[in-house]
Amino acid sequence: MSAGWLLLFFLPFLLSLLGKAPMPWLLCFVTSLLSMLMSVQPGAAVLPWGLGMVIAVISASERIRAVFGR
C-alpha cells in the first residue's frame, strides 16, 4: 500500500484534527482504520470512509463556526 492510499484512507482523521473535541478524533481514527482494513475487497471501504468524512467535516465546521462566530 502506497503513501498516497494511506493519506487518502486517513484523510478523515487528519481533517478531524481541526476540531476541538476528542470524540470525533477517535471516531474518525476508527473509521479510517476500518476503511484501510476493508480495502482488500473492492468498494468495501467506501462506507466507513464516507462516514468518517461526514464526522470530520461536521467537527471542523463547528470549530470554524465557533472561532469566527457565525
PDB file of N, CA, C and O in Angstrom:
ATOM      1  N   MET A   1       0.850  -1.172   0.000  1.00  0.00           N
ATOM      2  CA  MET A   1       0.000   0.000   0.000  1.00  0.00           C
ATOM      3  C   MET A   1       0.896   1.237   0.000  1.00  0.00           C
ATOM      4  O   MET A   1       1.799   1.359   0.828  1.00  0.00           O
ATOM      5  N   SER A   2       0.645   2.130  -0.915  1.00  0.00           N
ATOM      6  CA  SER A   2       1.500   3.306  -1.064  1.00  0.00           C
ATOM      7  C   SER A   2       1.098   4.404  -0.075  1.00  0.00           C
ATOM      8  O   SER A   2       0.060   4.328   0.583  1.00  0.00           O
ATOM      9  N   ALA A   3       1.942   5.412   0.006  1.00  0.00           N
ATOM     10  CA  ALA A   3       1.687   6.527   0.908  1.00  0.00           C
ATOM     11  C   ALA A   3       0.466   7.330   0.479  1.00  0.00           C
ATOM     12  O   ALA A   3      -0.233   7.900   1.316  1.00  0.00           O
ATOM     13  N   GLY A   4       0.212   7.373  -0.816  1.00  0.00           N
ATOM     14  CA  GLY A   4      -0.968   8.086  -1.311  1.00  0.00           C
ATOM     15  C   GLY A   4      -2.267   7.449  -0.843  1.00  0.00           C
ATOM     16  O   GLY A   4      -3.203   8.146  -0.453  1.00  0.00           O
ATOM     17  N   TRP A   5      -2.320   6.114  -0.884  1.00  0.00           N
ATOM     18  CA  TRP A   5      -3.519   5.425  -0.405  1.00  0.00           C
ATOM     19  C   TRP A   5      -3.688   5.607   1.098  1.00  0.00           C
ATOM     20  O   TRP A   5      -4.804   5.801   1.581  1.00  0.00           O
ATOM     21  N   LEU A   6      -2.581   5.544   1.840  1.00  0.00           N
ATOM     22  CA  LEU A   6      -2.685   5.747   3.289  1.00  0.00           C
ATOM     23  C   LEU A   6      -3.163   7.162   3.612  1.00  0.00           C
ATOM     24  O   LEU A   6      -3.965   7.356   4.525  1.00  0.00           O
ATOM     25  N   LEU A   7      -2.671   8.146   2.866  1.00  0.00           N
ATOM     26  CA  LEU A   7      -3.135   9.525   3.071  1.00  0.00           C
ATOM     27  C   LEU A   7      -4.619   9.645   2.769  1.00  0.00           C
ATOM     28  O   LEU A   7      -5.348  10.332   3.483  1.00  0.00           O
ATOM     29  N   LEU A   8      -5.064   8.982   1.717  1.00  0.00           N
ATOM     30  CA  LEU A   8      -6.481   9.018   1.368  1.00  0.00           C
ATOM     31  C   LEU A   8      -7.328   8.331   2.440  1.00  0.00           C
ATOM     32  O   LEU A   8      -8.387   8.840   2.809  1.00  0.00           O
ATOM     33  N   PHE A   9      -6.876   7.186   2.942  1.00  0.00           N
ATOM     34  CA  PHE A   9      -7.637   6.479   3.962  1.00  0.00           C
ATOM     35  C   PHE A   9      -7.688   7.251   5.280  1.00  0.00           C
ATOM     36  O   PHE A   9      -8.706   7.220   5.971  1.00  0.00           O
ATOM     37  N   PHE A  10      -6.611   7.938   5.633  1.00  0.00           N
ATOM     38  CA  PHE A  10      -6.572   8.658   6.905  1.00  0.00           C
ATOM     39  C   PHE A  10      -6.934  10.132   6.762  1.00  0.00           C
ATOM     40  O   PHE A  10      -6.738  10.906   7.698  1.00  0.00           O
ATOM     41  N   LEU A  11      -7.453  10.529   5.619  1.00  0.00           N
ATOM     42  CA  LEU A  11      -7.908  11.904   5.415  1.00  0.00           C
ATOM     43  C   LEU A  11      -9.008  12.315   6.395  1.00  0.00           C
ATOM     44  O   LEU A  11      -8.963  13.438   6.897  1.00  0.00           O
ATOM     45  N   PRO A  12      -9.999  11.459   6.695  1.00  0.00           N
ATOM     46  CA  PRO A  12     -10.986  11.869   7.708  1.00  0.00           C
ATOM     47  C   PRO A  12     -10.360  12.144   9.072  1.00  0.00           C
ATOM     48  O   PRO A  12     -10.742  13.098   9.750  1.00  0.00           O
ATOM     49  N   PHE A  13      -9.406  11.318   9.473  1.00  0.00           N
ATOM     50  CA  PHE A  13      -8.747  11.530  10.760  1.00  0.00           C
ATOM     51  C   PHE A  13      -7.948  12.829  10.750  1.00  0.00           C
ATOM     52  O   PHE A  13      -7.993  13.591  11.716  1.00  0.00           O
ATOM     53  N   LEU A  14      -7.226  13.083   9.678  1.00  0.00           N
ATOM     54  CA  LEU A  14      -6.438  14.308   9.608  1.00  0.00           C
ATOM     55  C   LEU A  14      -7.327  15.546   9.581  1.00  0.00           C
ATOM     56  O   LEU A  14      -6.982  16.575  10.161  1.00  0.00           O
ATOM     57  N   LEU A  15      -8.457  15.446   8.916  1.00  0.00           N
ATOM     58  CA  LEU A  15      -9.398  16.572   8.878  1.00  0.00           C
ATOM     59  C   LEU A  15     -10.061  16.774  10.242  1.00  0.00           C
ATOM     60  O   LEU A  15     -10.357  17.906  10.624  1.00  0.00           O
ATOM     61  N   SER A  16     -10.294  15.689  10.974  1.00  0.00           N
ATOM     62  CA  SER A  16     -10.930  15.824  12.285  1.00  0.00           C
ATOM     63  C   SER A  16     -10.007  16.456  13.315  1.00  0.00           C
ATOM     64  O   SER A  16     -10.471  16.918  14.357  1.00  0.00           O
ATOM     65  N   LEU A  17      -8.713  16.484  13.040  1.00  0.00           N
ATOM     66  CA  LEU A  17      -7.788  17.136  13.964  1.00  0.00           C
ATOM     67  C   LEU A  17      -8.010  18.648  14.018  1.00  0.00           C
ATOM     68  O   LEU A  17      -7.540  19.308  14.945  1.00  0.00           O
ATOM     69  N   LEU A  18      -8.717  19.198  13.039  1.00  0.00           N
ATOM     70  CA  LEU A  18      -9.069  20.624  13.081  1.00  0.00           C
ATOM     71  C   LEU A  18     -10.107  20.914  14.154  1.00  0.00           C
ATOM     72  O   LEU A  18     -10.192  22.036  14.655  1.00  0.00           O
ATOM     73  N   GLY A  19     -10.888  19.913  14.504  1.00  0.00           N
ATOM     74  CA  GLY A  19     -11.927  20.091  15.519  1.00  0.00           C
ATOM     75  C   GLY A  19     -11.343  20.185  16.913  1.00  0.00           C
ATOM     76  O   GLY A  19     -10.150  19.964  17.121  1.00  0.00           O
ATOM     77  N   LYS A  20     -12.195  20.514  17.857  1.00  0.00           N
ATOM     78  CA  LYS A  20     -11.730  20.718  19.220  1.00  0.00           C
ATOM     79  C   LYS A  20     -11.998  19.513  20.120  1.00  0.00           C
ATOM     80  O   LYS A  20     -11.215  19.231  21.027  1.00  0.00           O
ATOM     81  N   ALA A  21     -13.081  18.812  19.878  1.00  0.00           N
ATOM     82  CA  ALA A  21     -13.484  17.712  20.750  1.00  0.00           C
ATOM     83  C   ALA A  21     -12.687  16.444  20.434  1.00  0.00           C
ATOM     84  O   ALA A  21     -12.348  16.198  19.276  1.00  0.00           O
ATOM     85  N   PRO A  22     -12.391  15.647  21.446  1.00  0.00           N
ATOM     86  CA  PRO A  22     -11.620  14.415  21.206  1.00  0.00           C
ATOM     87  C   PRO A  22     -12.443  13.259  20.638  1.00  0.00           C
ATOM     88  O   PRO A  22     -11.868  12.351  20.037  1.00  0.00           O
ATOM     89  N   MET A  23     -13.755  13.260  20.804  1.00  0.00           N
ATOM     90  CA  MET A  23     -14.565  12.140  20.317  1.00  0.00           C
ATOM     91  C   MET A  23     -14.552  12.018  18.789  1.00  0.00           C
ATOM     92  O   MET A  23     -14.439  10.899  18.289  1.00  0.00           O
ATOM     93  N   PRO A  24     -14.661  13.116  18.016  1.00  0.00           N
ATOM     94  CA  PRO A  24     -14.534  12.962  16.559  1.00  0.00           C
ATOM     95  C   PRO A  24     -13.167  12.445  16.134  1.00  0.00           C
ATOM     96  O   PRO A  24     -13.063  11.736  15.133  1.00  0.00           O
ATOM     97  N   TRP A  25     -12.117  12.785  16.874  1.00  0.00           N
ATOM     98  CA  TRP A  25     -10.795  12.257  16.555  1.00  0.00           C
ATOM     99  C   TRP A  25     -10.800  10.742  16.640  1.00  0.00           C
ATOM    100  O   TRP A  25     -10.303  10.056  15.748  1.00  0.00           O
ATOM    101  N   LEU A  26     -11.367  10.229  17.725  1.00  0.00           N
ATOM    102  CA  LEU A  26     -11.405   8.779  17.927  1.00  0.00           C
ATOM    103  C   LEU A  26     -12.285   8.102  16.884  1.00  0.00           C
ATOM    104  O   LEU A  26     -11.897   7.086  16.308  1.00  0.00           O
ATOM    105  N   LEU A  27     -13.463   8.658  16.641  1.00  0.00           N
ATOM    106  CA  LEU A  27     -14.363   8.056  15.659  1.00  0.00           C
ATOM    107  C   LEU A  27     -13.755   8.056  14.258  1.00  0.00           C
ATOM    108  O   LEU A  27     -13.865   7.069  13.532  1.00  0.00           O
ATOM    109  N   CYS A  28     -13.124   9.141  13.885  1.00  0.00           N
ATOM    110  CA  CYS A  28     -12.519   9.212  12.562  1.00  0.00           C
ATOM    111  C   CYS A  28     -11.299   8.302  12.453  1.00  0.00           C
ATOM    112  O   CYS A  28     -11.027   7.760  11.382  1.00  0.00           O
ATOM    113  N   PHE A  29     -10.574   8.132  13.535  1.00  0.00           N
ATOM    114  CA  PHE A  29      -9.447   7.205  13.524  1.00  0.00           C
ATOM    115  C   PHE A  29      -9.936   5.768  13.335  1.00  0.00           C
ATOM    116  O   PHE A  29      -9.350   4.998  12.575  1.00  0.00           O
ATOM    117  N   VAL A  30     -11.018   5.418  14.038  1.00  0.00           N
ATOM    118  CA  VAL A  30     -11.575   4.067  13.915  1.00  0.00           C
ATOM    119  C   VAL A  30     -12.127   3.838  12.509  1.00  0.00           C
ATOM    120  O   VAL A  30     -11.905   2.777  11.925  1.00  0.00           O
ATOM    121  N   THR A  31     -12.840   4.817  11.963  1.00  0.00           N
ATOM    122  CA  THR A  31     -13.374   4.641  10.611  1.00  0.00           C
ATOM    123  C   THR A  31     -12.250   4.596   9.573  1.00  0.00           C
ATOM    124  O   THR A  31     -12.367   3.896   8.567  1.00  0.00           O
ATOM    125  N   SER A  32     -11.171   5.333   9.808  1.00  0.00           N
ATOM    126  CA  SER A  32     -10.028   5.274   8.891  1.00  0.00           C
ATOM    127  C   SER A  32      -9.364   3.901   8.942  1.00  0.00           C
ATOM    128  O   SER A  32      -8.989   3.347   7.909  1.00  0.00           O
ATOM    129  N   LEU A  33      -9.224   3.362  10.138  1.00  0.00           N
ATOM    130  CA  LEU A  33      -8.667   2.014  10.257  1.00  0.00           C
ATOM    131  C   LEU A  33      -9.572   0.985   9.596  1.00  0.00           C
ATOM    132  O   LEU A  33      -9.094   0.085   8.905  1.00  0.00           O
ATOM    133  N   LEU A  34     -10.875   1.117   9.806  1.00  0.00           N
ATOM    134  CA  LEU A  34     -11.810   0.189   9.174  1.00  0.00           C
ATOM    135  C   LEU A  34     -11.746   0.275   7.654  1.00  0.00           C
ATOM    136  O   LEU A  34     -11.772  -0.748   6.970  1.00  0.00           O
ATOM    137  N   SER A  35     -11.665   1.469   7.135  1.00  0.00           N
ATOM    138  CA  SER A  35     -11.606   1.608   5.682  1.00  0.00           C
ATOM    139  C   SER A  35     -10.304   1.040   5.136  1.00  0.00           C
ATOM    140  O   SER A  35     -10.289   0.472   4.044  1.00  0.00           O
ATOM    141  N   MET A  36      -9.210   1.186   5.881  1.00  0.00           N
ATOM    142  CA  MET A  36      -7.947   0.606   5.432  1.00  0.00           C
ATOM    143  C   MET A  36      -8.014  -0.919   5.462  1.00  0.00           C
ATOM    144  O   MET A  36      -7.546  -1.580   4.535  1.00  0.00           O
ATOM    145  N   LEU A  37      -8.594  -1.478   6.523  1.00  0.00           N
ATOM    146  CA  LEU A  37      -8.679  -2.931   6.626  1.00  0.00           C
ATOM    147  C   LEU A  37      -9.672  -3.524   5.634  1.00  0.00           C
ATOM    148  O   LEU A  37      -9.464  -4.633   5.141  1.00  0.00           O
ATOM    149  N   MET A  38     -10.741  -2.805   5.339  1.00  0.00           N
ATOM    150  CA  MET A  38     -11.760  -3.316   4.424  1.00  0.00           C
ATOM    151  C   MET A  38     -11.426  -3.051   2.963  1.00  0.00           C
ATOM    152  O   MET A  38     -12.180  -3.463   2.081  1.00  0.00           O
ATOM    153  N   SER A  39     -10.326  -2.380   2.686  1.00  0.00           N
ATOM    154  CA  SER A  39      -9.978  -2.040   1.313  1.00  0.00           C
ATOM    155  C   SER A  39      -9.482  -3.240   0.513  1.00  0.00           C
ATOM    156  O   SER A  39      -9.177  -3.113  -0.673  1.00  0.00           O
ATOM    157  N   VAL A  40      -9.401  -4.392   1.151  1.00  0.00           N
ATOM    158  CA  VAL A  40      -8.980  -5.593   0.438  1.00  0.00           C
ATOM    159  C   VAL A  40     -10.011  -5.957  -0.624  1.00  0.00           C
ATOM    160  O   VAL A  40      -9.655  -6.370  -1.728  1.00  0.00           O
ATOM    161  N   GLN A  41     -11.284  -5.804  -0.288  1.00  0.00           N
ATOM    162  CA  GLN A  41     -12.352  -6.056  -1.253  1.00  0.00           C
ATOM    163  C   GLN A  41     -12.705  -4.730  -1.946  1.00  0.00           C
ATOM    164  O   GLN A  41     -12.809  -3.694  -1.288  1.00  0.00           O
ATOM    165  N   PRO A  42     -12.886  -4.765  -3.253  1.00  0.00           N
ATOM    166  CA  PRO A  42     -13.207  -3.519  -3.969  1.00  0.00           C
ATOM    167  C   PRO A  42     -14.554  -2.935  -3.524  1.00  0.00           C
ATOM    168  O   PRO A  42     -15.568  -3.633  -3.499  1.00  0.00           O
ATOM    169  N   GLY A  43     -14.547  -1.677  -3.181  1.00  0.00           N
ATOM    170  CA  GLY A  43     -15.774  -0.977  -2.815  1.00  0.00           C
ATOM    171  C   GLY A  43     -16.200  -1.138  -1.381  1.00  0.00           C
ATOM    172  O   GLY A  43     -17.171  -0.507  -0.966  1.00  0.00           O
ATOM    173  N   ALA A  44     -15.519  -1.955  -0.604  1.00  0.00           N
ATOM    174  CA  ALA A  44     -15.939  -2.186   0.775  1.00  0.00           C
ATOM    175  C   ALA A  44     -15.543  -1.042   1.702  1.00  0.00           C
ATOM    176  O   ALA A  44     -16.137  -0.880   2.768  1.00  0.00           O
ATOM    177  N   ALA A  45     -14.560  -0.258   1.316  1.00  0.00           N
ATOM    178  CA  ALA A  45     -14.068   0.808   2.185  1.00  0.00           C
ATOM    179  C   ALA A  45     -14.842   2.104   2.029  1.00  0.00           C
ATOM    180  O   ALA A  45     -14.553   3.071   2.733  1.00  0.00           O
ATOM    181  N   VAL A  46     -15.804   2.156   1.143  1.00  0.00           N
ATOM    182  CA  VAL A  46     -16.495   3.410   0.851  1.00  0.00           C
ATOM    183  C   VAL A  46     -17.351   3.862   2.030  1.00  0.00           C
ATOM    184  O   VAL A  46     -17.332   5.041   2.383  1.00  0.00           O
ATOM    185  N   LEU A  47     -18.094   2.958   2.641  1.00  0.00           N
ATOM    186  CA  LEU A  47     -18.995   3.340   3.725  1.00  0.00           C
ATOM    187  C   LEU A  47     -18.253   3.850   4.959  1.00  0.00           C
ATOM    188  O   LEU A  47     -18.601   4.924   5.448  1.00  0.00           O
ATOM    189  N   PRO A  48     -17.242   3.140   5.497  1.00  0.00           N
ATOM    190  CA  PRO A  48     -16.547   3.711   6.658  1.00  0.00           C
ATOM    191  C   PRO A  48     -15.805   5.005   6.331  1.00  0.00           C
ATOM    192  O   PRO A  48     -15.740   5.911   7.162  1.00  0.00           O
ATOM    193  N   TRP A  49     -15.243   5.096   5.118  1.00  0.00           N
ATOM    194  CA  TRP A  49     -14.546   6.319   4.756  1.00  0.00           C
ATOM    195  C   TRP A  49     -15.510   7.489   4.647  1.00  0.00           C
ATOM    196  O   TRP A  49     -15.211   8.592   5.105  1.00  0.00           O
ATOM    197  N   GLY A  50     -16.663   7.251   4.041  1.00  0.00           N
ATOM    198  CA  GLY A  50     -17.667   8.308   3.911  1.00  0.00           C
ATOM    199  C   GLY A  50     -18.204   8.755   5.257  1.00  0.00           C
ATOM    200  O   GLY A  50     -18.403   9.949   5.484  1.00  0.00           O
ATOM    201  N   LEU A  51     -18.440   7.808   6.149  1.00  0.00           N
ATOM    202  CA  LEU A  51     -18.909   8.151   7.494  1.00  0.00           C
ATOM    203  C   LEU A  51     -17.858   8.969   8.238  1.00  0.00           C
ATOM    204  O   LEU A  51     -18.185   9.937   8.926  1.00  0.00           O
ATOM    205  N   GLY A  52     -16.603   8.576   8.097  1.00  0.00           N
ATOM    206  CA  GLY A  52     -15.525   9.343   8.724  1.00  0.00           C
ATOM    207  C   GLY A  52     -15.422  10.746   8.169  1.00  0.00           C
ATOM    208  O   GLY A  52     -15.162  11.690   8.915  1.00  0.00           O
ATOM    209  N   MET A  53     -15.623  10.900   6.859  1.00  0.00           N
ATOM    210  CA  MET A  53     -15.575  12.234   6.265  1.00  0.00           C
ATOM    211  C   MET A  53     -16.726  13.106   6.750  1.00  0.00           C
ATOM    212  O   MET A  53     -16.544  14.300   6.985  1.00  0.00           O
ATOM    213  N   VAL A  54     -17.904  12.518   6.902  1.00  0.00           N
ATOM    214  CA  VAL A  54     -19.046  13.286   7.413  1.00  0.00           C
ATOM    215  C   VAL A  54     -18.762  13.766   8.838  1.00  0.00           C
ATOM    216  O   VAL A  54     -19.006  14.930   9.158  1.00  0.00           O
ATOM    217  N   ILE A  55     -18.254  12.888   9.685  1.00  0.00           N
ATOM    218  CA  ILE A  55     -17.932  13.257  11.072  1.00  0.00           C
ATOM    219  C   ILE A  55     -16.853  14.337  11.096  1.00  0.00           C
ATOM    220  O   ILE A  55     -16.952  15.299  11.858  1.00  0.00           O
ATOM    221  N   ALA A  56     -15.830  14.180  10.269  1.00  0.00           N
ATOM    222  CA  ALA A  56     -14.727  15.140  10.253  1.00  0.00           C
ATOM    223  C   ALA A  56     -15.166  16.505   9.747  1.00  0.00           C
ATOM    224  O   ALA A  56     -14.759  17.528  10.299  1.00  0.00           O
ATOM    225  N   VAL A  57     -15.982  16.535   8.717  1.00  0.00           N
ATOM    226  CA  VAL A  57     -16.438  17.815   8.169  1.00  0.00           C
ATOM    227  C   VAL A  57     -17.327  18.541   9.175  1.00  0.00           C
ATOM    228  O   VAL A  57     -17.219  19.758   9.331  1.00  0.00           O
ATOM    229  N   ILE A  58     -18.196  17.813   9.851  1.00  0.00           N
ATOM    230  CA  ILE A  58     -19.046  18.442  10.865  1.00  0.00           C
ATOM    231  C   ILE A  58     -18.205  18.984  12.011  1.00  0.00           C
ATOM    232  O   ILE A  58     -18.451  20.093  12.487  1.00  0.00           O
ATOM    233  N   SER A  59     -17.212  18.214  12.460  1.00  0.00           N
ATOM    234  CA  SER A  59     -16.347  18.662  13.548  1.00  0.00           C
ATOM    235  C   SER A  59     -15.552  19.901  13.154  1.00  0.00           C
ATOM    236  O   SER A  59     -15.460  20.854  13.928  1.00  0.00           O
ATOM    237  N   ALA A  60     -14.981  19.889  11.959  1.00  0.00           N
ATOM    238  CA  ALA A  60     -14.188  21.038  11.504  1.00  0.00           C
ATOM    239  C   ALA A  60     -15.065  22.265  11.281  1.00  0.00           C
ATOM    240  O   ALA A  60     -14.658  23.382  11.601  1.00  0.00           O
ATOM    241  N   SER A  61     -16.257  22.070  10.740  1.00  0.00           N
ATOM    242  CA  SER A  61     -17.131  23.227  10.510  1.00  0.00           C
ATOM    243  C   SER A  61     -17.629  23.828  11.818  1.00  0.00           C
ATOM    244  O   SER A  61     -17.802  25.043  11.911  1.00  0.00           O
ATOM    245  N   GLU A  62     -17.860  23.000  12.821  1.00  0.00           N
ATOM    246  CA  GLU A  62     -18.259  23.532  14.132  1.00  0.00           C
ATOM    247  C   GLU A  62     -17.119  24.312  14.779  1.00  0.00           C
ATOM    248  O   GLU A  62     -17.354  25.326  15.436  1.00  0.00           O
ATOM    249  N   ARG A  63     -15.907  23.852  14.600  1.00  0.00           N
ATOM    250  CA  ARG A  63     -14.759  24.581  15.146  1.00  0.00           C
ATOM    251  C   ARG A  63     -14.591  25.922  14.444  1.00  0.00           C
ATOM    252  O   ARG A  63     -14.335  26.937  15.091  1.00  0.00           O
ATOM    253  N   ILE A  64     -14.735  25.928  13.130  1.00  0.00           N
ATOM    254  CA  ILE A  64     -14.623  27.181  12.368  1.00  0.00           C
ATOM    255  C   ILE A  64     -15.743  28.132  12.746  1.00  0.00           C
ATOM    256  O   ILE A  64     -15.529  29.338  12.870  1.00  0.00           O
ATOM    257  N   ARG A  65     -16.957  27.578  12.932  1.00  0.00           N
ATOM    258  CA  ARG A  65     -18.084  28.411  13.327  1.00  0.00           C
ATOM    259  C   ARG A  65     -17.863  29.010  14.725  1.00  0.00           C
ATOM    260  O   ARG A  65     -18.219  30.162  14.972  1.00  0.00           O
ATOM    261  N   ALA A  66     -17.280  28.230  15.626  1.00  0.00           N
ATOM    262  CA  ALA A  66     -17.025  28.722  16.982  1.00  0.00           C
ATOM    263  C   ALA A  66     -15.926  29.788  16.994  1.00  0.00           C
ATOM    264  O   ALA A  66     -15.997  30.741  17.771  1.00  0.00           O
ATOM    265  N   VAL A  67     -14.925  29.636  16.148  1.00  0.00           N
ATOM    266  CA  VAL A  67     -13.834  30.587  16.122  1.00  0.00           C
ATOM    267  C   VAL A  67     -14.257  31.909  15.500  1.00  0.00           C
ATOM    268  O   VAL A  67     -13.944  32.976  16.029  1.00  0.00           O
ATOM    269  N   PHE A  68     -14.963  31.843  14.384  1.00  0.00           N
ATOM    270  CA  PHE A  68     -15.342  33.057  13.675  1.00  0.00           C
ATOM    271  C   PHE A  68     -16.696  33.615  14.081  1.00  0.00           C
ATOM    272  O   PHE A  68     -17.077  34.686  13.608  1.00  0.00           O
ATOM    273  N   GLY A  69     -17.432  32.927  14.938  1.00  0.00           N
ATOM    274  CA  GLY A  69     -18.667  33.450  15.497  1.00  0.00           C
ATOM    275  C   GLY A  69     -19.835  33.567  14.562  1.00  0.00           C
ATOM    276  O   GLY A  69     -20.668  34.458  14.732  1.00  0.00           O
ATOM    277  N   ARG A  70     -19.927  32.707  13.589  1.00  0.00           N
ATOM    278  CA  ARG A  70     -21.069  32.766  12.676  1.00  0.00           C
ATOM    279  C   ARG A  70     -22.162  31.872  13.164  1.00  0.00           C
ATOM    280  O   ARG A  70     -23.214  31.781  12.531  1.00  0.00           O
TER     281      ARG A  70
END
